[in-house]
């Protein structure tokens, strides 16, 4: 079955950096659009960044210029490089895989905690 496994979260000081990874299995990775979403306590899950199967990227305004999404189809992995982290970036970060057929197929990882605090 499809599995998405995130890693790389942790505690970092404001202004620091982290790189999240999401390793996919059980799917033809290169055919899926991949995304990172986050959910802070008491808030709805929100889009952070997406990358299409062709490599086109999209970012939330709040992370533009600080975060970068990339994918390595040979490794079935999508990354989120997060720089200049702020306390408001604190959240559980989720990996998503999505493909549009006659219906939308969507898979989620279990999430990884990112805490930005001094």
Beta strands, then each sheet from edge to edge (+ up, - down):
strand 1: 3-7
strand 2: 10-12
strand 3: 18-25
strand 4: 33-39
strand 5: 46-51
strand 6: 57-59
strand 7: 67-72
strand 8: 77-82
strand 9: 91-100
strand 10: 104-108
strand 11: 112-116
sheet 1: 1+ 3- 8+ 7-
sheet 2: 2+ 11+ 9- 4+ 5- 6+
sheet 3: 2+ 11+ 9- 10+
end
